[in-house]
């Protein structure tokens, strides 16, 4: 479904920023169940643990940022 041109223009081309531009729409959050996103199911079969999964993902990322030093390699000043 991620390659379906009905939901995503140019769906067969790799675009690492495809979901970045749609992150501003409130219904496209991680736990959203909008049409075209079947990661959590749909209707009565929607996963009740999706908020727990979202909270755990946030805790894992926060833990990594607190415990690990994150930065560019030596000599690199920005994204390439």
N, C-alpha and C positions, 0 to 999 in steps of 0.2 A: 504494500500500500504506500510505502514511502517513495516509490518510483512512479506512482500514478499521476499523470499530468492533470487529472481533474483537481487534485488537491495542491500539487506543487508544480509550478512552471518549470519546464526542462528537467523533469524528474529523473531521467536516465543519466544526467551529468553529475559527477561528484562536486558538491558544493559544501565545504565545511561550515559555512556561515548560513546555511539554509534556514535553520530554526532560530538564529540570532535575531533576524529582522522581525519575526513574528512573536518574539518574547514580550513585546510591549502590549499586546492584546491580552486582556485579563483572562479570557477563556483558554488561552494557550499555555497555561502554566504546567508544571510537571505532573500534577495530579488531575489535569483536565480530562474530560471525556467527550470532547468535541468530535464531530464527524470526521473521519479520516485518521483518527488516532485510536487504534484498537489495543494499545498497550495495556490498558486497564479493563478492557471489556466494554460492554455497552448495556444500557437498560437495567433490567433486574440482575444481570450477571456482572455488574460493575464490582471491581475488587474493593472490599471494605477496608483493606489494609494499605491503600495507596497513600494516605496521609502519614501513616507510620513509616512507610518506605521513604517518603519525601523527607521526613524529619531525620531519619537515620542517615540518609545521604548528606544532609546538611551538617550533621554532627561529625561524620567521617571527614568531610572536607575541612571543617573548622579544626578538628584535631590534627590533621595533616599540616595546616597552616600554622598552628601554634607550636607544634613539635619539630617541624622541619624548616630548614632555611631554604627559602624559595628565591631564586634570582637567575639572572642570565649567566652563561658561562663566562669565564675570565676573558676580558677583552671585548665582549659584545655589549653594546650600549642600548640596543633596542631590538624590536622584532625584525626579522629579515624579510 
